Amino acid sequence: MTESPDGLARFRGILRRFTTPLLPDDYTVLANPLWSRRELRGKIESVERCPDDTIHLVIRPGWGVPVTFEAGQYIGIGLRVDGRYTWRSYSLTNVPDTRDGLFSITIRAVEKGKLSTHLVGTARPGINVRLAAPAGDFHLTDPLPEKLLFVTAGSGVTPVIAMLRSMEGRRDSTDIKVVHSVRNRSDLIFEDVLADYDAHIQVTSEEGRVSPQVLEKLVPDFRERVVYACGPATMLDELESWASDNDIEIRVERFTLDRASDAKGGTITFARQGVQTTVDGATTILEAGEAAGVQMPFGCRMGICQTCVRELVDGHVHDLRTGDTKEPGSRIRTCVGVAAGDVTIDA
């Protein structure tokens, strides 16, 4: 069944006359779970399972979800786990196509990954999920550079796969090199796409990791290329230093936070909700709120998009991304901020 925004708006108008004090959403979601105006929703269309705790999901977005995006961006997925909604962001792996309006993501179960483990174990066609609109700054520029170098490791290949797929018709005008590393040969995903670009695949358990020195041997004209990199924080830190030393333009995407800091944690008070919770110095304000039932907006969960920003009313918060300590009155990024003592948040 296909529904137009105008038709759905008329349907809501009719319902509004008869459903007060209930909201039209309370009834439209019964007709179709994807017709929610208060929140963005989607439905899992297909699930492809791989032997290495990896799944490929195709999701049909519901009414109101933006379906235009840049290759390399991500979407947020929310699902009820153990009675509470858990959210994570995953890179889109398909080429933007407004004709079918579908989203494809690839998820690998990771240790202590609550949502990834849940999805890998239970995802099936027909399950409804909550969505956050496509976002992120890790995408190709227009026009494309004349020479590109993609450096990825493990699941860090996922945003780059969308980029490679989007460049199929433009390969004659751009010189593309791809270097991808996996711990074991069995960990390799998207082998067909990588083979199509004649990617260098490095199995680190046999050949060692991909260092800047390895890159210089594999790609002698590295100084002439714009580098896109995604993978472990240690690899990205090293590549950013290398790029700075060699005056190379580099764009990176980080999937995980380095949670090491001097912050000791404390009691977080969410002022508007009247909720308090005590956490350690590695649990972010956003995560603490989610665990305590306080839902706050977020986007990337990596301190990039600014969606999660809230005011720090009292106390001090350590920013894991920048290393700065925020004082009362500051605007903090809750997804990368941790408590440095007792704090009060305007949320």
C-alpha positions in Angstrom: 0.0 0.0 0.0 1.4 3.4 -1.0 0.4 6.5 0.9 1.0 10.1 -0.2 1.7 12.9 2.3 -1.5 14.8 1.2 -3.7 11.7 1.5 -2.2 10.9 4.9 -2.8 14.5 6.1 -6.5 14.4 5.1 -6.8 11.1 6.9 -5.3 12.7 10.0 -7.7 15.7 9.7 -10.7 13.4 9.7 -9.4 11.5 12.7 -8.6 14.7 14.6 -12.3 15.5 14.7 -13.3 12.3 16.3 -10.3 11.3 18.5 -9.9 14.3 20.9 -8.4 14.1 23.5 -6.5 11.3 21.9 -4.0 12.1 19.1 -4.4 11.0 15.5 -1.1 9.1 15.9 -2.8 6.8 18.4 -5.1 5.6 15.6 -3.0 5.9 12.5 -0.3 3.6 13.9 -3.0 1.0 14.3 -3.8 1.2 10.6 -0.1 1.2 9.6 2.8 1.2 12.2 4.9 3.3 9.9 2.4 6.3 9.9 3.7 8.1 13.0 4.2 11.8 13.0 5.7 12.0 16.5 8.6 9.7 15.7 10.4 8.3 12.6 9.8 4.6 12.0 10.8 1.9 9.6 10.2 -1.8 8.9 12.9 -4.5 8.3 12.2 -5.8 4.8 14.9 -8.4 4.6 17.7 -10.0 6.6 20.8 -11.7 5.2 22.8 -13.6 7.8 26.6 -14.3 7.4 28.5 -16.9 9.3 30.7 -14.4 11.2 27.9 -12.8 13.4 27.2 -10.2 10.7 23.9 -9.4 9.1 22.8 -7.2 6.2 19.4 -5.5 6.8 17.2 -3.7 4.3 14.8 -1.2 6.0 11.8 0.5 4.5 11.4 3.9 6.1 8.0 5.1 7.1 6.1 8.3 6.5 8.1 11.5 7.1 11.6 9.8 7.1 14.0 11.6 4.7 15.2 9.2 2.1 17.8 11.4 0.5 21.3 11.0 1.8 25.0 11.1 0.8 26.9 7.9 0.3 28.9 7.5 3.5 26.3 8.8 5.9 24.6 6.9 8.7 21.1 6.4 10.2 20.1 5.9 13.8 18.3 2.7 14.7 16.2 2.4 17.9 14.8 -0.9 19.2 13.3 -2.0 22.5 15.8 -4.2 24.3 15.1 -5.5 27.9 12.1 -3.1 28.1 13.9 0.1 27.0 14.7 1.6 23.7 18.4 1.3 22.8 19.8 3.4 20.0 22.9 3.1 17.8 24.0 4.6 14.5 25.0 2.5 11.5 26.5 3.4 8.2 24.3 3.1 5.1 25.8 0.7 2.6 23.5 1.3 -0.4 23.5 3.9 -3.1 21.0 6.7 -2.5 17.9 6.0 -4.6 14.7 8.0 -4.0 12.7 5.7 -6.3 12.7 2.8 -3.8 13.6 4.8 -0.7 15.2 1.9 1.1 18.0 1.9 3.6 20.6 -0.9 3.8 22.9 -1.4 6.8 25.4 -4.0 7.8 25.8 -4.9 11.5 28.4 -7.1 13.2 27.9 -8.2 16.7 30.5 -6.8 19.0 31.5 -7.5 22.6 29.2 -5.5 24.9 27.3 -4.2 21.9 23.8 -4.4 23.3 21.9 -3.5 20.2 24.2 -5.1 17.6 24.1 -8.4 19.5 20.3 -8.2 19.8 19.8 -7.5 16.1 22.2 -10.2 14.9 20.3 -12.7 17.1 16.7 -11.7 16.6 16.3 -9.5 13.5 13.6 -10.8 11.0 11.5 -9.3 8.2 8.5 -7.4 9.5 10.0 -6.0 12.7 9.3 -2.3 13.2 12.2 0.0 14.3 12.5 3.6 15.2 14.8 5.7 13.0 16.9 8.8 13.1 17.3 10.7 9.8 20.4 10.2 7.7 23.3 12.4 8.9 27.1 12.7 9.0 29.9 14.6 7.4 31.9 11.6 6.1 30.9 11.6 2.4 32.4 12.4 -1.0 32.8 16.0 -2.2 31.3 17.3 -5.4 33.2 17.5 -7.7 35.2 14.4 -6.9 39.0 14.7 -6.4 41.1 13.4 -9.3 42.7 10.8 -7.0 41.3 9.1 -4.0 42.7 6.6 -1.4 40.3 4.7 0.9 41.9 3.1 4.0 39.6 1.0 6.1 39.8 -1.8 8.7 37.1 -4.3 9.8 33.6 -2.9 9.8 35.0 0.5 9.0 34.6 -0.5 5.4 30.8 0.0 5.5 30.5 3.7 4.8 33.2 3.4 2.1 31.2 0.6 0.4 28.4 3.1 -0.2 30.9 5.5 -1.7 32.4 2.9 -4.0 28.9 1.8 -5.2 28.0 5.5 -5.9 31.1 6.0 -8.1 30.4 3.1 -10.5 29.6 5.5 -13.3 32.4 8.0 -12.6 35.4 5.7 -12.4 36.9 6.9 -15.7 37.4 10.4 -14.2 38.7 9.5 -10.8 41.8 7.3 -9.9 40.7 5.2 -6.9 42.8 3.1 -4.6 41.4 1.0 -1.8 43.3 -0.6 1.1 41.3 -2.7 3.5 42.5 -4.8 6.4 40.8 -7.6 8.4 42.1 -9.6 11.3 41.3 -13.0 9.6 40.3 -13.9 6.1 36.9 -15.1 7.3 36.2 -11.5 8.6 36.1 -10.1 5.0 32.7 -8.7 4.0 31.7 -7.0 0.7 34.3 -9.0 -1.1 32.6 -8.6 -4.5 32.6 -4.8 -4.3 36.2 -4.6 -3.1 37.4 -7.0 -5.8 35.7 -4.8 -8.4 38.0 -2.0 -7.3 41.0 -4.3 -7.2 41.4 -3.5 -3.4 44.4 -4.5 -1.5 43.2 -6.8 1.3 45.6 -7.2 4.2 45.1 -10.0 6.7 46.7 -8.5 9.8 47.0 -11.9 11.7 49.3 -13.1 8.9 50.8 -9.9 7.4 50.7 -7.3 10.1 48.7 -4.2 10.3 48.4 -1.4 7.7 50.7 1.4 8.8 51.6 4.6 7.0 54.8 3.0 5.9 52.8 0.1 4.3 50.6 2.6 2.6 53.5 4.4 1.1 54.8 1.2 -0.5 51.3 0.2 -1.7 50.4 3.6 -3.1 53.6 5.5 -4.1 51.7 8.6 -5.2 49.9 8.9 -1.8 50.7 12.6 -1.6 48.6 13.3 -4.6 45.5 11.7 -3.2 42.6 12.7 -0.9 42.4 10.1 1.9 39.2 8.7 3.4 39.8 6.5 6.4 37.5 4.5 8.8 38.5 2.0 11.4 40.0 1.6 14.9 40.9 4.8 16.8 44.6 3.8 16.9 44.8 3.5 13.1 43.0 6.8 12.6 45.1 8.7 15.1 48.2 7.4 13.3 46.9 8.2 9.8 45.9 11.8 10.9 49.4 12.4 12.2 50.9 11.0 9.0 48.6 13.1 6.8 49.5 16.2 8.8 53.2 15.6 8.4 52.9 15.0 4.7 50.3 17.8 3.9 47.7 15.3 2.8 44.0 16.0 2.9 42.3 13.4 5.0 38.7 12.7 6.1 38.0 10.2 8.9 35.0 8.5 10.4 35.2 7.1 14.0 32.9 4.4 15.2 34.1 4.2 18.8 35.1 6.6 21.5 38.3 6.5 23.5 36.9 6.4 27.0 40.1 6.8 28.9 40.1 10.0 31.0 40.7 11.3 34.5 36.9 11.7 35.1 35.8 9.8 38.1 32.0 9.9 37.4 29.4 11.0 39.9 25.7 11.5 40.3 23.9 13.0 37.3 20.7 14.9 37.9 18.4 15.4 34.9 16.7 18.6 36.1 13.5 18.6 33.9 12.8 14.9 34.6 13.7 15.0 38.3 15.8 11.8 37.7 19.1 11.0 39.3 21.6 8.3 38.5 25.2 7.5 39.6 27.7 6.4 36.9 31.4 5.9 36.4 33.7 8.1 34.4 33.4 6.0 31.2 29.6 6.3 30.9 28.4 9.2 28.8 25.7 11.6 29.9 23.5 10.3 27.0 24.1 6.6 27.9 23.3 7.4 31.6 20.1 9.1 30.6 19.0 6.2 28.4 19.7 3.7 31.2 17.6 5.8 33.6 14.7 6.2 31.2 15.5 9.8 30.2 15.4 10.0 26.4 17.4 12.8 24.9 17.9 13.7 21.2 21.1 12.4 19.5 22.5 11.8 16.1 26.0 10.4 15.5 26.9 9.5 19.2 30.4 10.5 18.4 30.3 14.3 19.2 30.2 15.5 15.6 26.6 16.4 14.7 25.7 18.6 17.7 22.1 17.1 17.9 22.6 16.0 21.5 23.8 19.3 22.9 22.3 20.3 26.3 23.1 22.9 29.0 25.3 22.0 31.9 23.5 23.6 34.9 25.9 22.6 37.6 29.1 20.7 38.0 31.8 19.8 35.5 31.8 17.5 32.5 34.8 16.0 30.6 34.5 15.9 26.8 36.0 12.5 25.7 36.4 13.8 22.1 38.4 17.0 22.8 39.7 16.4 26.3 38.2 19.7 27.5 36.4 20.2 30.8 33.1 22.0 30.6 32.0 24.4 33.4 28.4 25.3 34.6 26.5 27.3 31.9 28.4 25.5 29.1 26.6 23.7 26.2 27.8 20.1 26.3 27.6 17.2 23.9 25.9 14.5 26.0 27.0 11.7 23.7 30.7 12.3 24.5 30.5 14.0 27.9 31.2 12.2 31.1 30.7 13.3 34.7 33.7 14.8 36.5 31.9 14.8 39.8 28.2 15.4 40.5 26.5 17.3 37.7 23.1 18.7 36.8 21.9 18.7 33.2 19.0 20.7 31.7 17.1 17.7 30.4 
